[in-house]
């Protein structure tokens, strides 16, 4: 376990060192930096460097539907060329608007040309021809408020999509300046109690390793600290009057020492902070992690300790991860969470994406909800493809949608930790049921087994 921990910790370190610096660049690369591709999880399957006029599908051997989400403002009025072995090309907008074109197979893939025009003369040309029956649908697509248009390639194992240079220019013109986190999001809702901090996500990397360690220790102590009243024994010795003794004319009380359960900690020997305090301490910890001075030689040790704390005090404690997850859910369910709000939640990994610039991205579903979150460049103790993990990070202002219009929140600068423990243990077991009917008592920071 120690080896795995260290390895995970090395990943955590590399993730974090790069995290704040490269991660925004990765996210930008996926979306903003490419003027034609929208910021969308589907596009993570495409290789499309900034300023490149091509997007190449990162397909596998088996055939699948390749989905590319483009900015309307960029591609409208230009021709998009698609070379692929797909059997059909479908232009998609919203839930139900679909315009499909069958593609005749060709050796090394057929080349299809799609020209999408909006404005006063809306037209959709497929290989330079317009189909009369698509006209109404196309006008509907042009006039819809959707900012993106999706191209689906059915049964594709490879695809290369080529744009005109004009599309890049149009995309650049249409890209609004990215609001800095310090400005906050327009229409931001009130901060959730317990989610300390808020829109102050300018990551200045001013947190020292000692400060991170302090924040980590504070959380661990919040989860469980030795009861000062009984020094952790759970028992206190009290003198109890058991009677009196007559000494001449004096009546003296008689005392006996009695051992009783400590009423401060109810005999557990440990005290736990209130839920509100724990949520606040978790937020402080996450913010410290994300703003750590990475060039400090001691940062690696501090991250190592932080990783251990996450596995022991967050993952390893039933009451704690359920509390954090509940809080994380409520933040993520807000229409516009304040950017930079720290979020921690237990989640199920739905998909991990190919590395981009050495960084990993994970699509996860928050436990007990159908909320999707894109976790950018997390740590993991394993090359995780699936299964439960505790995720943490700061909410980004951007939120995206899947092809079927499920909202995807983006959480970055954090962690993704799956405990290196036996699968029969409680943490894993929780996922095989609808949740615990009878949660086991915490066991002092270890991993609780199911009953
Ligand atoms: Zn006590």
Boltz pocket constraint, residues with backbone or C-beta under 6 A from the ligand:
constraints:
  - pocket:
      binder: B
      contacts: [[A, 227], [A, 228], [A, 229], [A, 230], [A, 231], [A, 232], [A, 233], [A, 234], [A, 235], [A, 262], [A, 263], [A, 264], [A, 265], [A, 266], [A, 267], [A, 268], [A, 269], [A, 270]]
      max_distance: 6.0
